[in-house]
Each structure stands twice: as structure tokens, then as C-alpha cells.
Amino acid sequence: MKPRLIALSILASLLSSCGLDESAVFFPHPHEVRANKTDLTIRGEGELGELRHERLALGGEAIALTSLGGEGEGPLIVSCFGNASDRRLNGIDYLRKIAPFGEAVIWDYPGYGDSSGAAEVTSFEAVIDDLVPELDARADGRPLIYWGHSLGGFVCAQMAARSEAVDAIILETTAPNVRAVAREWAPLGLGRIVPIDDQLKRFDTPQALADFARPILIIGAGRDQVLPVGLSRQLAEQLPDAIYLELPQATHFSAGFDPQAQAAVRKLVEGL
């Protein structure tokens, strides 16, 4: 993951006068997709214990998942990656962050890592429609938590809104929607008038969670150079029942590992 990758891409898209489309938001790594192979190992395999890899048929695609932790024990915590992350290259970092609190699940978005398909909103939604009931069933009465980082905040919000079993959602260094990101980064107020692809407009976290009556924890990072902390503040304002934690010295990628963030997650989990 490269610092400011989202911001630079959005800025370039805005300056080109072509509007903001999906290619400015989704950044799957160009490494070989292993959709027809059985090896789903990830970088750092074995560092945190035995991982369970699988590929599921979801939304017309083959979607790769990795799990860590005792099956059926403790909360089920589902991670949604940032826009330039996947299981193989970044999964171990996400697992290290979320596994202390329960059974952790990470997955490759369509068109990312070891999942088939195209990195497009319509593909995401088709996969989510099938993945959410699968995760509801796996929770099997345990607390179910979605934890979205960056772009993953948009994705996990969509998943939580569809879930019948979700108990809480964590939104880490993310934003209300793509329009808010464009306004933050576009020069001279251009973000207020630039065309936004209709597909991207469907990623709207406050709208998705408007009727969400369960705990929401929002984590903002004061030194975030990708999605500046003002976007987390906006999100907290639009979700007034959420708990908002701002970490002045944290960055876009370090916030979830911060001891204060980990303590806040622990408190949330223990309260379920």
C-alpha cells in the first residue's frame, strides 16, 4: 500500500475533467490471480497460527477467504480491506489487528487477489448479497462484527446493512462517501461540481447505516494523509449515535493498531 494512493488517483481523475469513476477508486494488485488453483497461502503464512483458506462461489464469482481463530468460539469479526489491499500481500497485517478479539475472516474483493471477477461496484454488490447470509450462518449465535478500513468502510457498511445477525460495525479511517472524498482533495472546490459515477454514489455509509441500531465505532487518525481526519469527523457527525475516537498521532494505516483503538474495540466487544 502506498501513502496517498487514493488521494493522488482521485486528484488526477478530477484534473483530467473526465469525472470520478471506478478506476479511480479500485486498485487491485496486478499480480497473478490464482482463481483456478488450490494454493491460497498468503505472505506471512504461519506467523499467527494455522490459517484456514477456502474459495466460495458467491455472486457468480470464486471468492477467496482466509480465517484465523477457533471456529465457533468468540465473536466472528469480518474485515473489509482498503482499496489497494488483498489477502496475499496485506492479509497478515489485517489478521494481526483483528484476531485478538475473536475469529477473524478476511476476503478478497472481486477482481482482487485470488478472487475472480471485475473490481466494479456491481460485482461487489452481487458478491455481498451472497456473502452476508453465509457469514450470518457462520456466526451461529455469536456476536458478528464488521470492521472496515478505508474503502472497506464503504464495503462493510453495505454488508452490515444487509445482515440479519450483525451486532456492531467498526469504521476505521474512512469517509461518508466518495463525494466527500472528492471535495476533500479537489482543488478550488472542484469536487463540488465534478461528475461522480452513479455506481460509486451507491457507496454511501451514512445512508446504508441510517437504520442501524447497533453499536458503531468510528476511528479517525490525526496524521492521515490518505483520507484526512476531517472525513472521519464528517462521518461521526452524520452518524450521531456512533462512538467517535480520534487519535491525533495515528496515520491512515496505524490507527487500528493504536493501543487506544485496541482498547476501544475491546470495550465494544465485551459490551456485546
C-alpha positions as CSV (number, residue, x, y, z in Angstrom):
1,M,0.0,0.0,0.0
2,K,1.4,3.4,-1.0
3,P,0.6,6.5,1.1
4,R,-1.9,8.9,-0.5
5,L,-2.7,6.4,-3.3
6,I,-6.4,7.2,-3.1
7,A,-5.9,10.9,-3.0
8,L,-3.5,11.1,-5.9
9,S,-5.7,8.9,-8.1
10,I,-8.8,11.0,-7.3
11,L,-6.9,14.2,-7.9
12,A,-5.6,13.0,-11.2
13,S,-9.1,11.9,-12.3
14,L,-10.6,15.3,-11.3
15,L,-7.9,17.3,-13.1
16,S,-8.5,15.2,-16.3
17,S,-12.0,16.7,-16.4
18,C,-13.4,13.2,-17.0
19,G,-15.1,12.9,-13.6
20,L,-14.6,10.3,-11.0
21,D,-15.2,6.7,-12.0
22,E,-14.5,3.2,-10.6
23,S,-10.9,3.1,-12.0
24,A,-10.0,6.0,-9.6
25,V,-11.2,4.1,-6.6
26,F,-10.4,0.4,-7.0
27,F,-6.7,-0.7,-7.1
28,P,-6.3,-4.4,-7.3
29,H,-2.6,-5.5,-7.4
30,P,-1.5,-6.7,-10.8
31,H,-0.1,-10.0,-9.6
32,E,-1.3,-13.3,-10.9
33,V,-4.8,-14.3,-9.9
34,R,-4.9,-17.9,-8.7
35,A,-8.7,-18.4,-9.2
36,N,-8.2,-21.9,-10.7
37,K,-5.5,-23.1,-8.3
38,T,-5.8,-24.6,-4.9
39,D,-2.9,-22.7,-3.2
40,L,-4.4,-19.8,-1.3
41,T,-1.5,-19.2,1.1
42,I,-0.6,-15.6,2.0
43,R,2.5,-13.6,2.8
44,G,3.5,-14.4,6.4
45,E,1.7,-17.8,6.5
46,G,2.1,-19.3,9.9
47,E,3.1,-16.2,11.8
48,L,-0.1,-16.1,13.7
49,G,-1.1,-19.7,13.8
50,E,-2.9,-22.1,11.5
51,L,-4.9,-20.3,8.8
52,R,-7.9,-21.7,7.0
53,H,-8.2,-20.9,3.3
54,E,-11.2,-21.5,1.1
55,R,-12.8,-20.4,-2.1
56,L,-16.6,-19.9,-2.2
57,A,-19.0,-19.5,-5.2
58,L,-20.6,-16.1,-4.4
59,G,-22.3,-13.7,-6.7
60,G,-21.3,-15.6,-9.8
61,E,-17.6,-15.4,-8.8
62,A,-15.0,-17.5,-7.0
63,I,-14.2,-15.6,-3.8
64,A,-11.1,-16.3,-1.6
65,L,-11.4,-16.2,2.2
66,T,-9.0,-16.8,5.0
67,S,-10.0,-17.4,8.6
68,L,-7.9,-17.4,11.8
69,G,-9.1,-18.4,15.3
70,G,-11.2,-21.0,16.9
71,E,-14.3,-21.9,14.8
72,G,-17.4,-21.3,16.9
73,E,-15.5,-19.5,19.7
74,G,-15.8,-15.8,20.5
75,P,-17.1,-13.1,18.1
76,L,-16.9,-13.5,14.4
77,I,-15.0,-10.4,13.0
78,V,-15.1,-9.8,9.3
79,S,-12.5,-7.4,7.8
80,C,-13.0,-5.3,4.7
81,F,-9.8,-4.1,3.1
82,G,-8.6,-0.7,1.9
83,N,-8.6,-0.1,-1.9
84,A,-5.0,-1.3,-2.5
85,S,-5.0,-4.3,-0.3
86,D,-5.6,-8.1,-0.7
87,R,-5.2,-11.3,1.3
88,R,-1.9,-12.4,-0.2
89,L,0.0,-9.2,0.3
90,N,-1.7,-7.5,3.2
91,G,-3.9,-10.1,4.9
92,I,-1.4,-10.9,7.7
93,D,-1.5,-7.3,8.8
94,Y,-5.3,-7.2,8.9
95,L,-5.4,-10.5,10.8
96,R,-2.8,-9.3,13.3
97,K,-5.1,-6.3,14.0
98,I,-8.4,-8.1,14.4
99,A,-7.6,-11.6,15.6
100,P,-7.1,-10.7,19.3
101,F,-10.8,-10.1,19.6
102,G,-12.2,-13.3,18.1
103,E,-12.4,-15.5,15.0
104,A,-11.1,-13.3,12.1
105,V,-12.2,-13.5,8.5
106,I,-10.6,-11.7,5.6
107,W,-11.6,-11.9,2.0
108,D,-10.5,-10.8,-1.5
109,Y,-12.9,-8.4,-3.3
110,P,-14.0,-9.5,-6.8
111,G,-11.1,-8.7,-9.1
112,Y,-8.7,-8.6,-6.2
113,G,-6.0,-11.1,-5.1
114,D,-7.3,-14.7,-5.5
115,S,-10.9,-13.8,-6.3
116,S,-12.3,-13.8,-9.8
117,G,-14.4,-11.1,-11.4
118,A,-14.1,-7.4,-12.0
119,A,-13.3,-4.7,-9.5
120,E,-16.6,-2.9,-10.0
121,V,-19.5,-1.8,-7.7
122,T,-22.0,-4.1,-9.4
123,S,-19.7,-7.1,-8.8
124,F,-19.1,-6.1,-5.2
125,E,-22.9,-5.9,-4.6
126,A,-23.6,-9.3,-6.2
127,V,-20.9,-11.0,-4.1
128,I,-22.0,-9.2,-0.9
129,D,-25.6,-10.3,-1.4
130,D,-24.4,-14.0,-1.2
131,L,-21.6,-13.5,1.3
132,V,-23.6,-11.8,4.0
133,P,-26.0,-14.7,4.6
134,E,-23.0,-17.1,4.6
135,L,-21.4,-15.0,7.4
136,D,-24.7,-14.7,9.3
137,A,-24.9,-18.5,9.3
138,R,-21.2,-18.9,10.4
139,A,-21.8,-16.5,13.3
140,D,-24.4,-19.1,14.6
141,G,-25.5,-17.0,17.6
142,R,-22.1,-15.5,18.3
143,P,-21.5,-11.7,18.1
144,L,-20.9,-10.7,14.5
145,I,-18.7,-7.6,13.9
146,Y,-17.8,-5.9,10.6
147,W,-14.5,-3.9,10.6
148,G,-14.0,-1.7,7.6
149,H,-10.7,0.2,6.9
150,S,-10.6,3.0,4.3
151,L,-12.6,1.8,1.2
152,G,-13.6,-1.1,3.4
153,G,-15.7,1.2,5.5
154,F,-18.0,1.6,2.4
155,V,-18.0,-2.1,1.8
156,C,-18.5,-3.2,5.4
157,A,-21.4,-0.7,5.8
158,Q,-23.1,-2.2,2.8
159,M,-22.6,-5.7,4.4
160,A,-23.8,-4.6,7.8
161,A,-26.9,-3.1,6.3
162,R,-27.8,-6.4,4.7
163,S,-27.0,-8.6,7.7
164,E,-29.6,-10.1,10.0
165,A,-27.1,-11.2,12.6
166,V,-24.6,-8.2,12.8
167,D,-24.0,-6.8,16.3
168,A,-21.6,-4.0,15.6
169,I,-19.5,-2.2,13.0
170,I,-16.1,-0.5,13.2
171,L,-15.3,2.2,10.6
172,E,-11.5,2.9,10.6
173,T,-10.0,5.9,8.8
174,T,-12.8,6.1,6.2
175,A,-15.3,8.7,4.9
176,P,-19.0,9.2,4.5
177,N,-19.0,8.6,0.7
178,V,-16.9,9.2,-2.5
179,R,-18.4,12.7,-2.9
180,A,-16.9,13.7,0.4
181,V,-13.5,12.4,-0.6
182,A,-13.6,14.3,-3.8
183,R,-14.5,17.5,-2.0
184,E,-11.6,17.0,0.4
185,W,-9.0,16.5,-2.3
186,A,-10.2,18.5,-5.3
187,P,-8.5,21.9,-5.8
188,L,-10.5,25.2,-5.8
189,G,-13.7,23.5,-4.8
190,L,-13.8,21.4,-8.0
191,G,-15.0,18.4,-6.0
192,R,-18.4,20.0,-5.5
193,I,-19.2,20.1,-9.3
194,V,-17.2,17.2,-10.7
195,P,-19.3,14.3,-12.1
196,I,-19.3,11.2,-9.9
197,D,-20.0,7.8,-11.5
198,D,-23.5,6.7,-10.5
199,Q,-22.2,3.3,-9.4
200,L,-19.8,5.0,-6.9
201,K,-22.7,7.0,-5.4
202,R,-24.1,3.7,-4.1
203,F,-21.2,3.6,-1.6
204,D,-22.8,5.9,1.0
205,T,-22.1,4.9,4.6
206,P,-24.5,7.2,6.5
207,Q,-27.3,6.2,4.1
208,A,-26.5,2.5,4.4
209,L,-26.4,2.7,8.2
210,A,-29.4,5.1,8.7
211,D,-31.5,2.5,10.4
212,F,-28.6,0.6,12.0
213,A,-29.5,0.4,15.7
214,R,-26.4,-1.4,17.0
215,P,-23.0,-0.1,18.2
216,I,-20.8,1.8,15.7
217,L,-17.2,2.7,16.5
218,I,-15.6,5.3,14.2
219,I,-11.8,5.7,14.4
220,G,-10.1,8.8,12.9
221,A,-6.4,9.5,12.5
222,G,-5.0,12.9,13.0
223,R,-2.0,12.3,10.7
224,D,-4.0,10.6,8.0
225,Q,-2.6,11.7,4.6
226,V,-4.9,9.4,2.5
227,L,-8.4,10.2,3.9
228,P,-7.8,13.2,6.2
229,V,-9.3,13.1,9.6
230,G,-12.0,15.7,8.7
231,L,-13.7,12.9,6.7
232,S,-13.9,10.7,9.9
233,R,-15.3,13.7,11.7
234,Q,-17.9,14.2,9.0
235,L,-18.9,10.6,9.2
236,A,-19.3,10.8,13.0
237,E,-21.5,13.9,12.6
238,Q,-23.7,12.1,10.1
239,L,-23.9,9.0,12.4
240,P,-24.6,10.9,15.7
241,D,-25.2,7.7,17.8
242,A,-21.7,6.3,16.9
243,I,-18.8,6.4,19.3
244,Y,-16.0,8.5,17.8
245,L,-12.4,8.0,18.7
246,E,-9.8,10.4,17.2
247,L,-6.1,9.5,17.5
248,P,-4.0,12.7,16.9
249,Q,-0.7,10.9,16.2
250,A,-2.1,7.9,14.2
251,T,-1.8,7.5,10.4
252,H,-4.2,6.0,7.9
253,F,-2.6,2.6,8.3
254,S,-1.6,2.6,12.0
255,A,-4.8,3.8,13.6
256,G,-6.3,0.3,14.2
257,F,-3.2,-0.9,15.9
258,D,-3.0,2.0,18.3
259,P,-3.4,1.0,21.9
260,Q,-6.3,3.4,22.4
261,A,-8.1,1.9,19.4
262,Q,-7.5,-1.6,20.5
263,A,-8.8,-0.7,24.0
264,A,-12.0,0.8,22.4
265,V,-12.5,-2.3,20.3
266,R,-12.0,-4.5,23.4
267,K,-14.7,-2.4,25.3
268,L,-17.1,-2.7,22.3
269,V,-16.6,-6.5,22.1
270,E,-17.0,-7.0,25.9
271,G,-20.2,-5.0,25.8
272,L,-22.0,-7.1,23.2
